[in-house]
Amino acid sequence: MILALYPRAELAKDAEVNDTKPAAGQGFSGFTLSFNARTRQEVDQVLAEAKTAGAKILKPAQEAFWGGYSGYFADPDNFAWEVAWNPTFPIADDGAIHLPD
């Protein structure tokens, strides 16, 4: 598990969501959950599966400014999820991610 902190406004911009303060459960919640994929192709696959299951695509997968590939969807409760592949964070067979030095 990795916890990454990122400024709220920048995260909303990256996810292409409105950064209004939540009122009565509306607007950007201020955080995203992330699924780390092993490949670029897995990012596309997970986003397609999410859409088929009823998720709303917030941002189609694309090259990311940080060197990876990612996209976002909103689940049925309107929580934003990032699906990302990061070439500098390889995922081991056991699912572990070892951060580079």
N, C-alpha and C positions, 0 to 999 in steps of 0.2 A: 504494500500500500504506500502511496506517495501523497503527501499533502503539498499542494502548491498554492501560494497566495499571489493574487494578481489584483491590481486596482479595479474596483467595481465598474467604473466607466469604460475602462479599456476592455474588460471582459465582455461587457454588453456590446461594445463595438465589434469585437471579434466574432461574437455569436450572432451579430446582426439582429439584436433584439432591442426593444424600447427600454431605456433605463429610467423609467418613471418609478417612483417609490410605490411599493405594493399598497393598494387600498382595497380592502375587502377581498383580498386574494388575487388582485389583478396586477399586472406589470411584472417586471424582471425581479426575481427573488434575490438576486445579488450573488448567486453561486451557480456553478454547474457541476455536474458529476461527469466523470470521464471514463470512457472505455478505451484502453490502450490496445491497439491491434498489432499483430505481428508483421503485417504487410499492408501496403497501399490498397491492394485488392480487397483485403479484409475490411478496410474502412468502408469501401463502396458496398460490400456485401451486408455489413451490419446496418448501414443507413437504409438500404433497400428492405431489409427484414423489418426494421423499425417502421418504415412507411407502410408496408403491407399489414403490420399489426395495428395500424391506426395512428401512428405518430405523425406529427407535422414536421416536415423538414424546414428548419430555420435557416440553414446555410448549407448548400450542397458542398460535397467534399472538393477541396482544392489545395493547391500548394500553399503552405503556410509560411509566414514571414520568418519563422524560427527554423526553417529548413525541413520540416516534415510535411505531412498531408493530413488534413482534418476537415470535418464538417460537424454540424450540429442538428439535433432534432429535439422537439418538445414531446414529452410523454403525455398520456391522457390527463395527468394532473397538472400539466403545463410546466413541469420542471425541465430545464434545459440540460441536455446531455451532449458532451463533445465525444466524438469518435475520432481517435487520432493514432497515427503511426509516426513514431519518432525514430529516425535512423540512428540516433546517438544513444538510445535507451533500448538495446536489444532485450527481448523477453526470453528468459531461460525456459527449458522444457517444463520445469516445475511451476512456471508462472511468475517467478521472481524477476524484478527489474533491478539491475545494479547501476546506480548513477555513476557517471564518469567522474574522475577526480578533477 
